[in-house]
Amino acid sequence: MRLSHPGLADPEFYVPGLPADYVTARYGVSPADIAKLGSAENPLGASPLAVEAIRERLDRVHLYPSWTAEPLREKVSLVYGFEPERVMCGAGETELISWLIRAFCEPGGRIQMPGPCFPIYHLFAEAEGRGPVLVHEATDRATMSVDVDAYIDAIDDDTRIVFVTNPHSPSGTWMTEHDVRRIVEAAPEALVVLDEAYVHYSGTDGYIHLADDYPNLAVLRTFSKAFGLAGLRVGFGVGPRTVVDACLAVKPTWNMGVLQTAGAAAALDDKDHVDAAVDVIAEGRARARARFAGLDRFRMVPGSRSNFFLVEILDPSTDSTEVFEGLLERGVIVKDGSVSFRGLHKRFLRCDVNRPELMDRLVDALADLP
Ligand SMILES: Cc1ncc(COP(=O)(O)O)c(C=O)c1O
């Protein structure tokens, strides 16, 4: 037996936000007292229309689903105005990212991403024997946003895929349409993947329309965030037919179950749920901003238009791991930047935006640390 490449001998795995029962088991904090602020989930739960549609399909699970998730493809086509053949559906954006890497970068090829970024980009690239390049020098350390000129400078003739995340993760910062266009135009030989997982919280409709303007752009969206369906595992992408067809060829044939397809298609009609989630996040973000202004050992990094933000630890006598552990003891789960994001090191935490009372819990727990 031989591994397909040496990177699989000692692979690195994704580190998710901790579940609440871990904190209950380890620190004895009762589940009702836990502030879960490390997974960017929806404070309002799942789209009720999605849940209803899933219930209605429970008696269909003995049948094979459409292998292209056709009902969802058609719904996406109707809502966003792309032909169904230009839409692909997967088990979250995460699955779509894996196909794009396999289909558009040869083994050893160069895949560019900001440093730090959503870790799945480099973890998959490495698991598939491709070469992730994290462009740390394109991160502005004051705002943790992507410096577009520096990011464009890093693109070279060998670059096969360029990831752009908007709003960005972990900072939540926003890139203008002009800047996204500049990146796509600077990489005509590469595939640019625009990840809009958190777009609903940005106060804009995002840039999915750019998929009609460029032959080298794919735009990804997820049902895990504003629609509240993280546990259902559904995402979709739009792009040129050549991109969609190549992805359909590499994907496991029946990747999407009947319940996933039906739930996500129904969620696209649930504007009320999305609007309500966006309102709660806006309220929570405003509360967090106001409360962080009263702290002197921690700084909320400004500029997030997402449902999370970075906290910089200003106090040199402590670090992100110590603060992360101290928060866990107080029933507050966040992300330790040094564990969750390559290149973020020991000075940052990533914290979700949630209901105002949970923002108070976070700030009170930070203020209570020794
Ligand atoms: C930037 C970004 N993109 C994509 C995803 C993946 O979402 P999913 O696979 O749940 O659709 C996440 C999840 O946290 C994310 O942070």
The ligand as a MOL file (V3000), in Angstrom:
LIG
                    3D

  0  0  0     0  0            999 V3000
M  V30 BEGIN CTAB
M  V30 COUNTS 16 16 0 0 0
M  V30 BEGIN ATOM
M  V30 1 C -15.1680 31.6740 4.5850 0
M  V30 2 C -15.9560 30.4070 4.6390 0
M  V30 3 N -16.2790 29.7930 3.5040 0
M  V30 4 C -16.9640 28.6460 3.4980 0
M  V30 5 C -17.3740 28.0680 4.6750 0
M  V30 6 C -17.9860 26.7130 4.5860 0
M  V30 7 O -19.2790 26.6510 4.7540 0
M  V30 8 P -20.0900 25.3370 4.4940 0
M  V30 9 O -19.2040 24.2190 4.0730 0
M  V30 10 O -20.7800 25.0660 5.7710 0
M  V30 11 O -21.0050 25.7480 3.3780 0
M  V30 12 C -17.0670 28.6460 5.8900 0
M  V30 13 C -17.4660 27.9980 7.1500 0
M  V30 14 O -17.2090 28.3410 8.2280 0
M  V30 15 C -16.3260 29.8560 5.8730 0
M  V30 16 O -15.9530 30.4410 7.0130 0
M  V30 END ATOM
M  V30 BEGIN BOND
M  V30 1 1 1 2
M  V30 2 1 2 3
M  V30 3 2 2 15
M  V30 4 2 3 4
M  V30 5 1 4 5
M  V30 6 1 5 6
M  V30 7 2 5 12
M  V30 8 1 6 7
M  V30 9 1 7 8
M  V30 10 2 8 9
M  V30 11 1 8 10
M  V30 12 1 8 11
M  V30 13 1 12 13
M  V30 14 1 12 15
M  V30 15 2 13 14
M  V30 16 1 15 16
M  V30 END BOND
M  V30 END CTAB
M  END
